[in-house]
């Protein structure tokens, strides 16, 4: 299967808010004329993917995954004092953290502008059949809907550009949330009808993705009976119709998955197995990255998403030993060792999230890394790691192991284990490797330690790129939407409509997939389905996948879940924080910046 490639040049920053397509054409053909040709129009559609890859997903320093997952019930700030700049401010709702949102803001608006160009030129292109034009422009409609959905949910009813913009915009008019969703839902209806079932280039969107996003967007818009964020309140009847639209879209995708080219994996561990990364059968929308630097629009900055969830930071403040070195080596002194890359140690799972996984739920093992293995020797024969006084003290272990060959750990041997079971001090001192009790790590829920299990969904060591494991990046693709979430959206829609029997079936399909031995011992009854149960199940299945903040907002449950699960979010104010701040650089670039900012920032 082909890998998605970029044909066009980079997008250039346009004045205050967005980007325009680079009109420097090496063929010397005017852009307007080029876009009217078959080849030129296909390039124009390719451009619609550009900033999602270059800026939003995986490559921006201010990675969008923190915006989409941080400040929720299931992720905590690893900085004990909340002094890690915008990262801490966002996760603790402490001050103005708009600086962290700038690149994603720019990237989504740039994508909208690119899509508007493709949509406008669809009526002008020659040399393609009407059917092929509809397939191509459907990609632009989908990507515009995806971008507008994220803009309106993060920022509320703001600027809604519906035409291609070449000139800087000095003053930004605001549109209602309703106007955004009119465009979003119309775009997705068009995409649902005209996107192909499969694409020759992996990473280009297909019809299955349209059904999924339609379900998510309709279900989200149905929540606006409260007029939040410059929305005109929708009626209960309108809300129900939207939920029915969501239900129908999700159910169609699930019931026709094989025809639409997707399927659920049989085992939870398969979903994020790195062997499936480039051809993932469950994925609906994928942002591709390549091992070939020329195919990545930001040079060396490929995918860095996994780094934010990692506990190994090669520093004394987290998981570290003299026997654990940041290295891409897979063999040391003739012994096979795992690759180990330095992480950012930004997002830490809350104790609540970890406790959600029961003993038979295979998703904990499939989605989290709790074990680290020696990849650097310090013994004279180069075969093992021998405990140092500093390392023993870091893990609170008896000094009897220091310089003691009885406690040597061979290359490739277990070095650090993050345990959900609580070991006694005597048990910990007796083992050659370090055991970190999760209970101890979260003894103070306001200031958890850095000995936590790392989310490994986005991590694919075989796809690490570059030569420096202390400054790593990856060519792994990012799965933005997948069929597992469609089951949850279907269950939520059925629950909201009162058809809880169908909701139970959807949930049990996912839960039994995750259940050890698939013996249905994790199945639930209709009476078990409550708002909290649904939010718990979204957490178990979808943690770290670009959506937790949006899910909690849809339920209007951020404040209740923070109070229940994450005390770091005590400063959350529902009158302010259901919207994100507009970046300051944006406000200083327009004439109406003061009124354009969201209330409270």
SULHUKA-V388590 format. One line per field, one symbol per residue. ss: DSSP state (H for helix, E for strand, C for the rest). phi: phi as a letter, one per 30 degrees, with the letter a starting at -180 (. if undefined). A space follows every 10 residues. Layout:
# SULHUKA-V388590
ss=???
phi=???
This chain:
# SULHUKA-V388590
ss=CEECCCCCCC CEEECCCEEE CCCCCCCCCC HHHHCCCHHH HHHHHHHCCH HHHHHHCCCC CCCHHHHHHC CCCCEEECCC CCCCHHHHHH HHCCCCCHHH CHHHHHHHHH HHHHHHHHHH HCCCCCCCCH HHHHHHHHHH HHHHHHHHHH HHHHHCCCCC CCCCCCCCCC CCCCCCHHHH HHHHHHHHHH HHHHCCCCCC EECCCCHHHH HHHHHHHHHH HCCCCCCCCC CCCCCHHHHH HHHHHHHHHH HHHHHCCCCC CCCCCCCHHH HCCHHHHHHC CCEEEEECCC CCHHHCCCCC CCECHHHHHC CECCCCCCEC ECCECCECCC EECCEECCCE CCCCCCEEEC HHHHHCCCCC ECHHHHHEEC EEECCCCCCC CCCEECCCHH HHHHCCCCHH HCCCHHHCEE CCCEEEEEEC CCCCHHHHHH CCCEEEEHHH HCCCCCCCCC CCCEECCCCC HHHEECCCHH HCEECCCEEE EEHHHHHHHH HHHHHHHCCH HHHHHHHHHH HHHHEHHHCC CCCCCHHHCC HHHHHHHHHH HHCCCCCHHH HHHHCCCHHH HHHHHCHHHC CCCCCCCCCC CCCHHHHCCC CCHHHHCCCC C
phi=.dcdbccddd dcdchdcbbc ddcdcddide eeddddcddd dddddeddde ddddcdcjcd ddedddddcd ibdcbcdddd cicchdeddd dchcjccedd cdddeddddd dedddedddd dddcdbjbde dddddddddd dddddedded ddddcidbdb dcbdcccecd bcdccdedde dddeddeddd dddcdddbbd cdjddbdedd dddddddddd dddddcidii cdecdddddd ddddddeddd dddddceddc ibadddbedd ecdddcddbd dcdcbbccbb ddeddcdbid dcdbedddcd cdchbddbda bdcccdacdc bbhicdbddb cdcchcccdd eedddddddc ddddddcbcb bbbebbcbdd dicaccdcdd dddecicddd ddhcddcecd eiddcbbccd dcdddddddd ddcdccdded dcecddbddc cbdcdceccb edcebibcdd bdbbcddcdd bbdededddd dddddddjcd ddeedddded dddddeihci dcdccedddb eddddddede dceicibddd dddedhbddd ddddbbddcd debddcddbc ddedddddcb dcddddddej c
